Amino acid sequence: MPQEKYSRKGRRLKHLTKEKRVQVAVLLKQKVPKAQITKIAVILRSTLYNSY
């Protein structure tokens, strides 16, 4: 289960699961635009940029 933290604005933040990381890595290898990856993987844009 992902560890949850809270941001300053009270939003729950979650670590990416291994499955999400693999999914994002595959999409990046396929040169899918990052904006589209965030919609496909249902993650925040900031999470994607901070992780990759």
SEVEXLUM-40538 format. One record per atom (N, C-alpha, C, O, CB): atom name; x, y, z; residue number from 0; residue in one letter. Coordinates in steps of 0.02 Angstrom, whole numbers, plus 50000, padded with zeros to 5 digits. Glycine has a CB too. Layout:
! SEVEXLUM-40538
+-------+-------+-------+-------+-----+--------+
: atome :    c1 :    c2 :    c3 : num : residu :
+-------+-------+-------+-------+-----+--------+
:    CA :     X :     Y :     Z : NUM :      A :
...
+-------+-------+-------+-------+-----+--------+
***
This chain:
! SEVEXLUM-40538
+-------+-------+-------+-------+-----+--------+
: atome :    c1 :    c2 :    c3 : num : residu :
+-------+-------+-------+-------+-----+--------+
:     N : 50042 : 49941 : 50000 :   0 :      M :
:    CA : 50000 : 50000 : 50000 :   0 :      M :
:     C : 50044 : 50062 : 50000 :   0 :      M :
:     O : 50091 : 50066 : 50040 :   0 :      M :
:    CB : 49952 : 50000 : 50061 :   0 :      M :
:     N : 50030 : 50111 : 49955 :   1 :      P :
:    CA : 50073 : 50170 : 49952 :   1 :      P :
:     C : 50070 : 50211 : 50016 :   1 :      P :
:     O : 50018 : 50216 : 50048 :   1 :      P :
:    CB : 50052 : 50213 : 49893 :   1 :      P :
:     N : 50128 : 50239 : 50033 :   2 :      Q :
:    CA : 50131 : 50281 : 50092 :   2 :      Q :
:     C : 50101 : 50349 : 50074 :   2 :      Q :
:     O : 50116 : 50377 : 50021 :   2 :      Q :
:    CB : 50205 : 50289 : 50117 :   2 :      Q :
:     N : 50059 : 50375 : 50118 :   3 :      E :
:    CA : 50026 : 50439 : 50104 :   3 :      E :
:     C : 50056 : 50494 : 50147 :   3 :      E :
:     O : 50072 : 50484 : 50205 :   3 :      E :
:    CB : 49952 : 50434 : 50116 :   3 :      E :
:     N : 50063 : 50552 : 50117 :   4 :      K :
:    CA : 50085 : 50612 : 50151 :   4 :      K :
:     C : 50037 : 50667 : 50132 :   4 :      K :
:     O : 49997 : 50659 : 50086 :   4 :      K :
:    CB : 50160 : 50631 : 50133 :   4 :      K :
:     N : 50040 : 50722 : 50168 :   5 :      Y :
:    CA : 49996 : 50778 : 50152 :   5 :      Y :
:     C : 50038 : 50838 : 50132 :   5 :      Y :
:     O : 50089 : 50853 : 50164 :   5 :      Y :
:    CB : 49950 : 50795 : 50211 :   5 :      Y :
:     N : 50017 : 50872 : 50080 :   6 :      S :
:    CA : 50052 : 50932 : 50058 :   6 :      S :
:     C : 50029 : 50991 : 50101 :   6 :      S :
:     O : 49985 : 50984 : 50144 :   6 :      S :
:    CB : 50040 : 50946 : 49983 :   6 :      S :
:     N : 50058 : 51048 : 50088 :   7 :      R :
:    CA : 50038 : 51109 : 50125 :   7 :      R :
:     C : 49965 : 51127 : 50113 :   7 :      R :
:     O : 49933 : 51157 : 50156 :   7 :      R :
:    CB : 50083 : 51167 : 50105 :   7 :      R :
:     N : 49939 : 51109 : 50055 :   8 :      K :
:    CA : 49870 : 51126 : 50039 :   8 :      K :
:     C : 49821 : 51072 : 50062 :   8 :      K :
:     O : 49761 : 51077 : 50049 :   8 :      K :
:    CB : 49862 : 51137 : 49964 :   8 :      K :
:     N : 49846 : 51022 : 50097 :   9 :      G :
:    CA : 49802 : 50970 : 50123 :   9 :      G :
:     C : 49786 : 50914 : 50075 :   9 :      G :
:     O : 49746 : 50870 : 50092 :   9 :      G :
:    CB : 49740 : 51001 : 50146 :   9 :      G :
:     N : 49817 : 50914 : 50016 :  10 :      R :
:    CA : 49806 : 50860 : 49968 :  10 :      R :
:     C : 49847 : 50799 : 49987 :  10 :      R :
:     O : 49903 : 50806 : 50011 :  10 :      R :
:    CB : 49822 : 50883 : 49897 :  10 :      R :
:     N : 49819 : 50741 : 49977 :  11 :      R :
:    CA : 49856 : 50679 : 49991 :  11 :      R :
:     C : 49906 : 50666 : 49935 :  11 :      R :
:     O : 49889 : 50670 : 49876 :  11 :      R :
:    CB : 49809 : 50620 : 49998 :  11 :      R :
:     N : 49967 : 50652 : 49954 :  12 :      L :
:    CA : 50019 : 50635 : 49906 :  12 :      L :
:     C : 50036 : 50562 : 49914 :  12 :      L :
:     O : 50039 : 50536 : 49970 :  12 :      L :
:    CB : 50083 : 50680 : 49915 :  12 :      L :
:     N : 50046 : 50527 : 49859 :  13 :      K :
:    CA : 50061 : 50456 : 49861 :  13 :      K :
:     C : 50123 : 50442 : 49820 :  13 :      K :
:     O : 50136 : 50474 : 49769 :  13 :      K :
:    CB : 50002 : 50414 : 49835 :  13 :      K :
:     N : 50162 : 50393 : 49843 :  14 :      H :
:    CA : 50218 : 50370 : 49803 :  14 :      H :
:     C : 50192 : 50330 : 49745 :  14 :      H :
:     O : 50139 : 50299 : 49749 :  14 :      H :
:    CB : 50268 : 50328 : 49847 :  14 :      H :
:     N : 50229 : 50331 : 49690 :  15 :      L :
:    CA : 50209 : 50290 : 49633 :  15 :      L :
:     C : 50221 : 50217 : 49648 :  15 :      L :
:     O : 50272 : 50199 : 49677 :  15 :      L :
:    CB : 50247 : 50312 : 49569 :  15 :      L :
:     N : 50174 : 50175 : 49628 :  16 :      T :
:    CA : 50183 : 50103 : 49636 :  16 :      T :
:     C : 50232 : 50078 : 49583 :  16 :      T :
:     O : 50245 : 50113 : 49534 :  16 :      T :
:    CB : 50115 : 50066 : 49632 :  16 :      T :
:     N : 50257 : 50019 : 49593 :  17 :      K :
:    CA : 50304 : 49990 : 49545 :  17 :      K :
:     C : 50270 : 49983 : 49477 :  17 :      K :
:     O : 50302 : 49995 : 49425 :  17 :      K :
:    CB : 50329 : 49921 : 49569 :  17 :      K :
:     N : 50207 : 49964 : 49477 :  18 :      E :
:    CA : 50170 : 49956 : 49414 :  18 :      E :
:     C : 50165 : 50022 : 49376 :  18 :      E :
:     O : 50173 : 50024 : 49315 :  18 :      E :
:    CB : 50100 : 49928 : 49427 :  18 :      E :
:     N : 50151 : 50077 : 49412 :  19 :      K :
:    CA : 50145 : 50143 : 49381 :  19 :      K :
:     C : 50213 : 50164 : 49353 :  19 :      K :
:     O : 50217 : 50192 : 49299 :  19 :      K :
:    CB : 50119 : 50195 : 49431 :  19 :      K :
:     N : 50267 : 50151 : 49391 :  20 :      R :
:    CA : 50334 : 50168 : 49367 :  20 :      R :
:     C : 50351 : 50132 : 49303 :  20 :      R :
:     O : 50380 : 50161 : 49257 :  20 :      R :
:    CB : 50386 : 50152 : 49421 :  20 :      R :
:     N : 50334 : 50068 : 49300 :  21 :      V :
:    CA : 50347 : 50029 : 49239 :  21 :      V :
:     C : 50306 : 50057 : 49181 :  21 :      V :
:     O : 50332 : 50064 : 49126 :  21 :      V :
:    CB : 50331 : 49954 : 49250 :  21 :      V :
:     N : 50243 : 50071 : 49194 :  22 :      Q :
:    CA : 50199 : 50098 : 49142 :  22 :      Q :
:     C : 50227 : 50164 : 49115 :  22 :      Q :
:     O : 50229 : 50175 : 49055 :  22 :      Q :
:    CB : 50128 : 50109 : 49170 :  22 :      Q :
:     N : 50248 : 50208 : 49159 :  23 :      V :
:    CA : 50276 : 50273 : 49138 :  23 :      V :
:     C : 50341 : 50263 : 49099 :  23 :      V :
:     O : 50352 : 50296 : 49048 :  23 :      V :
:    CB : 50288 : 50318 : 49200 :  23 :      V :
:     N : 50383 : 50218 : 49122 :  24 :      A :
:    CA : 50447 : 50204 : 49088 :  24 :      A :
:     C : 50435 : 50180 : 49017 :  24 :      A :
:     O : 50470 : 50201 : 48970 :  24 :      A :
:    CB : 50488 : 50153 : 49127 :  24 :      A :
:     N : 50386 : 50136 : 49008 :  25 :      V :
:    CA : 50370 : 50110 : 48941 :  25 :      V :
:     C : 50345 : 50166 : 48896 :  25 :      V :
:     O : 50365 : 50172 : 48838 :  25 :      V :
:    CB : 50317 : 50053 : 48945 :  25 :      V :
:     N : 50302 : 50208 : 48923 :  26 :      L :
:    CA : 50275 : 50263 : 48884 :  26 :      L :
:     C : 50330 : 50313 : 48865 :  26 :      L :
:     O : 50330 : 50340 : 48810 :  26 :      L :
:    CB : 50219 : 50299 : 48923 :  26 :      L :
:     N : 50376 : 50326 : 48911 :  27 :      L :
:    CA : 50431 : 50371 : 48896 :  27 :      L :
:     C : 50476 : 50342 : 48841 :  27 :      L :
:     O : 50501 : 50379 : 48799 :  27 :      L :
:    CB : 50472 : 50385 : 48959 :  27 :      L :
:     N : 50488 : 50277 : 48843 :  28 :      K :
:    CA : 50528 : 50245 : 48791 :  28 :      K :
:     C : 50495 : 50250 : 48723 :  28 :      K :
:     O : 50528 : 50254 : 48671 :  28 :      K :
:    CB : 50540 : 50171 : 48808 :  28 :      K :
:     N : 50427 : 50250 : 48723 :  29 :      Q :
:    CA : 50390 : 50256 : 48661 :  29 :      Q :
:     C : 50383 : 50329 : 48639 :  29 :      Q :
:     O : 50351 : 50344 : 48589 :  29 :      Q :
:    CB : 50320 : 50225 : 48669 :  29 :      Q :
:     N : 50415 : 50374 : 48676 :  30 :      K :
:    CA : 50416 : 50446 : 48662 :  30 :      K :
:     C : 50346 : 50477 : 48662 :  30 :      K :
:     O : 50331 : 50522 : 48623 :  30 :      K :
:    CB : 50449 : 50458 : 48594 :  30 :      K :
:     N : 50304 : 50453 : 48707 :  31 :      V :
:    CA : 50238 : 50482 : 48716 :  31 :      V :
:     C : 50247 : 50548 : 48754 :  31 :      V :
:     O : 50286 : 50550 : 48802 :  31 :      V :
:    CB : 50189 : 50433 : 48755 :  31 :      V :
:     N : 50213 : 50602 : 48733 :  32 :      P :
:    CA : 50221 : 50666 : 48769 :  32 :      P :
:     C : 50202 : 50660 : 48843 :  32 :      P :
:     O : 50156 : 50623 : 48861 :  32 :      P :
:    CB : 50177 : 50720 : 48736 :  32 :      P :
:     N : 50239 : 50696 : 48885 :  33 :      K :
:    CA : 50229 : 50692 : 48957 :  33 :      K :
:     C : 50158 : 50712 : 48978 :  33 :      K :
:     O : 50130 : 50684 : 49025 :  33 :      K :
:    CB : 50279 : 50735 : 48994 :  33 :      K :
:     N : 50130 : 50761 : 48943 :  34 :      A :
:    CA : 50061 : 50782 : 48959 :  34 :      A :
:     C : 50012 : 50725 : 48948 :  34 :      A :
:     O : 49965 : 50716 : 48986 :  34 :      A :
:    CB : 50041 : 50843 : 48916 :  34 :      A :
:     N : 50024 : 50686 : 48896 :  35 :      Q :
:    CA : 49981 : 50629 : 48882 :  35 :      Q :
:     C : 49993 : 50572 : 48932 :  35 :      Q :
:     O : 49946 : 50537 : 48951 :  35 :      Q :
:    CB : 49992 : 50603 : 48810 :  35 :      Q :
:     N : 50055 : 50563 : 48953 :  36 :      I :
:    CA : 50071 : 50510 : 49002 :  36 :      I :
:     C : 50034 : 50523 : 49067 :  36 :      I :
:     O : 50009 : 50476 : 49098 :  36 :      I :
:    CB : 50147 : 50507 : 49015 :  36 :      I :
:     N : 50030 : 50585 : 49089 :  37 :      T :
:    CA : 49996 : 50600 : 49151 :  37 :      T :
:     C : 49922 : 50581 : 49147 :  37 :      T :
:     O : 49892 : 50561 : 49197 :  37 :      T :
:    CB : 50003 : 50674 : 49169 :  37 :      T :
:     N : 49892 : 50588 : 49089 :  38 :      K :
:    CA : 49822 : 50570 : 49081 :  38 :      K :
:     C : 49813 : 50494 : 49078 :  38 :      K :
:     O : 49766 : 50467 : 49106 :  38 :      K :
:    CB : 49793 : 50601 : 49017 :  38 :      K :
:     N : 49859 : 50460 : 49043 :  39 :      I :
:    CA : 49855 : 50387 : 49037 :  39 :      I :
:     C : 49867 : 50353 : 49104 :  39 :      I :
:     O : 49829 : 50309 : 49123 :  39 :      I :
:    CB : 49905 : 50362 : 48985 :  39 :      I :
:     N : 49919 : 50375 : 49139 :  40 :      A :
:    CA : 49938 : 50343 : 49202 :  40 :      A :
:     C : 49900 : 50371 : 49263 :  40 :      A :
:     O : 49907 : 50346 : 49318 :  40 :      A :
:    CB : 50013 : 50352 : 49214 :  40 :      A :
:     N : 49861 : 50424 : 49252 :  41 :      V :
:    CA : 49823 : 50458 : 49304 :  41 :      V :
:     C : 49869 : 50478 : 49362 :  41 :      V :
:     O : 49860 : 50458 : 49420 :  41 :      V :
:    CB : 49765 : 50412 : 49330 :  41 :      V :
:     N : 49919 : 50518 : 49344 :  42 :      I :
:    CA : 49964 : 50546 : 49395 :  42 :      I :
:     C : 49971 : 50621 : 49383 :  42 :      I :
:     O : 49955 : 50645 : 49329 :  42 :      I :
:    CB : 50035 : 50511 : 49392 :  42 :      I :
:     N : 49993 : 50656 : 49433 :  43 :      L :
:    CA : 50002 : 50728 : 49426 :  43 :      L :
:     C : 50064 : 50743 : 49384 :  43 :      L :
:     O : 50113 : 50705 : 49384 :  43 :      L :
:    CB : 50008 : 50762 : 49496 :  43 :      L :
:     N : 50060 : 50798 : 49347 :  44 :      R :
:    CA : 50116 : 50818 : 49305 :  44 :      R :
:     C : 50179 : 50829 : 49348 :  44 :      R :
:     O : 50234 : 50810 : 49327 :  44 :      R :
:    CB : 50099 : 50882 : 49267 :  44 :      R :
:     N : 50171 : 50859 : 49406 :  45 :      S :
:    CA : 50228 : 50871 : 49449 :  45 :      S :
:     C : 50261 : 50806 : 49472 :  45 :      S :
:     O : 50322 : 50802 : 49478 :  45 :      S :
:    CB : 50208 : 50912 : 49510 :  45 :      S :
:     N : 50221 : 50755 : 49484 :  46 :      T :
:    CA : 50248 : 50689 : 49502 :  46 :      T :
:     C : 50291 : 50661 : 49447 :  46 :      T :
:     O : 50344 : 50634 : 49459 :  46 :      T :
:    CB : 50192 : 50641 : 49520 :  46 :      T :
:     N : 50268 : 50668 : 49386 :  47 :      L :
:    CA : 50305 : 50643 : 49329 :  47 :      L :
:     C : 50371 : 50680 : 49322 :  47 :      L :
:     O : 50423 : 50648 : 49312 :  47 :      L :
:    CB : 50263 : 50649 : 49264 :  47 :      L :
:     N : 50369 : 50745 : 49326 :  48 :      Y :
:    CA : 50431 : 50784 : 49317 :  48 :      Y :
:     C : 50479 : 50774 : 49376 :  48 :      Y :
:     O : 50540 : 50775 : 49366 :  48 :      Y :
:    CB : 50414 : 50859 : 49310 :  48 :      Y :
:     N : 50453 : 50765 : 49436 :  49 :      N :
:    CA : 50496 : 50754 : 49494 :  49 :      N :
:     C : 50527 : 50684 : 49493 :  49 :      N :
:     O : 50583 : 50675 : 49518 :  49 :      N :
:    CB : 50457 : 50763 : 49559 :  49 :      N :
:     N : 50494 : 50636 : 49464 :  50 :      S :
:    CA : 50518 : 50567 : 49464 :  50 :      S :
:     C : 50563 : 50552 : 49404 :  50 :      S :
:     O : 50605 : 50508 : 49408 :  50 :      S :
:    CB : 50459 : 50519 : 49465 :  50 :      S :
:     N : 50554 : 50588 : 49349 :  51 :      Y :
:    CA : 50592 : 50572 : 49288 :  51 :      Y :
:     C : 50627 : 50631 : 49262 :  51 :      Y :
:     O : 50661 : 50627 : 49211 :  51 :      Y :
:    CB : 50547 : 50544 : 49236 :  51 :      Y :
+-------+-------+-------+-------+-----+--------+
***
